[in-house]
């Protein structure tokens, strides 16, 4: 199994993912991990229609994703993994899913939060989760579209943003 792109995005699967990130990543499966979407038949059906060409799609709960990864279901896949929250990726890393890099793509502004980039924000809990991911060897960066310059997100970066 190879995770070719792991991305936090509050919109999950949308045009930029379909037309830019999926083709660039070389994925053959897009995995959306989101309990609310996975349990809403209309949202799930709509998102399945947006599946990038050449990719299978899975829209599953976090519990199902953890079980499937543990059972090796995606061992032969090149995955583009999307979730709304960094905690989802920390939970995956904790069970041994190899995530080398995590793109903090698009998130909404947070009360008392920090601005990571023009389209990505984090609250104090998310900052703690990001720091845990960094401690586990995950490289964090923010990049909304592939043409944007990557913004490296380190503990020092997060600390400086929190203190400004």
N, C-alpha and C positions, 0 to 999 in steps of 0.2 A: 504494500500500500504506500502510496505517495500522496501527501497533501501538497498540491502544487500552489494553492493559494488558500490562506485562512483569512477571513475578513469580518470585521465588525461593521454592520451596516443596519441602521434602524429601518431601512426600507426592504432589507433582505434582497430578493431577486427583482431587479428592475432593469431598465434600458441600458444603463452604463455597464452593468454586470454582463448582460447578454451580448452587447455589441462590442465591448472593449476588453473587460477583464477575462471573460471565459475564453475568447479566442487567443489572447496573449498567454494565458496560463497553460494551455495545452491539456486542459482537463477533459475527461470523458464522462464525468459524473458531477453534477452540482448537488450538493447536500445542504438543505436548509434545515437548521436545527432551531426549532421554535415551537414551544408547547402550544401557544395560542393559535398559530397558523395551522399546525398539524391537526388540531382538534376542531377546526372550522372548515367544513366541507366546501363552502363557497370560496373562501380565501385560498384553500389548497388547490381547488380546481382551476382558479384563475391563475395562480402562480405556475401550475403545471403547463398552462398554455404558453407561458413566456419562456419555456425551456430553451436554452441555447442550442443551436444546430449542432448535431454530433455529440450531444451529451444526454446521458440518462439523468433522471432527477429523482431525488429522495427528499421528501418534506416530512420530517419526523420529530418526535418529541426528544428531549434530551435523554430521558431514560432509555428510549429505544436506540438512540445513537450510541450511548455508552455500552449497551448490551451488544449491539451489532459490531462495534469495534473490538470488544473483548472476544467475540466469537470469530474474528477474522473475516467478517463478511466482505470487507472492502480491500482485502489484501492485493487483489489484481487491478485495482482502480487507481486512476489519477484524479484526485478529488479537489474540487473547489468548495470549501466549507464556509457557509455564511451563518452568522448568528447575530442577535442584537446586543448581547451582553458579553463582557469579557469573562465573566464567571463560567460561562459555557466552555470556553477554551481552556480555562484553568482546570475544570473538571475533567476534560479530555486528557490533558497533559498528566494529571494525577494518576490516571489509569494506564499510562504508558503510550498514549497516542503521540507519535513524533511530530510536533509542530515546531519547526525551526524559526519561522517568521510569522508575525501576525500584523495584518494591515488594519489600522484603526481608520476606517473609511469615513462614513457619514453617520453622525449621531446628532441628536438634538441638544440644544443648550440646556444646561443643568443649573438649578438653583444652587448658589454658593459653589459652583463648579469652576473648573479652569478651561481655558481654550487651548486645545492641543494644536489645532490648525483651524483654518477658516470654516471647516465643515465638521470638526470633531471636538467633542467636549467630554469632560469626565468629572464626576463628583468624588467626594472623599473615599467612598467605598470602592469605586472603580479604580482610583489611584492605588489603593492598597492591593487590589487584584492585579493590576498592571505590574506593580513591584514584585508580587509573587511570581508572575510569569517570567519576569526578567531574571529573578533568582533561580528559576528552573531552566534557564538557558534559552528562552524564547527571545528573539530579536523583535522589538516593536518598532513600527514605523507608521506614519500617517501619510496617505496618498489617496486623494479622491478619485482621480482618473490616471491611467498609465502615463499620460503626457506631463502630469504634475511632478515636480521634484519631490523625492522622498524626504520626509522630515523624520529623522531618527528620534525615537522616544526612549530616553534612558531614565534612570532614577534621578540623576542630576537635573535633567530636563524637567521632569515632573515636579521636583522640589523647587526649582527656580520659578516655574509657572505658579505653583501653589503659594509662593512667598511674594509674588509681585502684585 
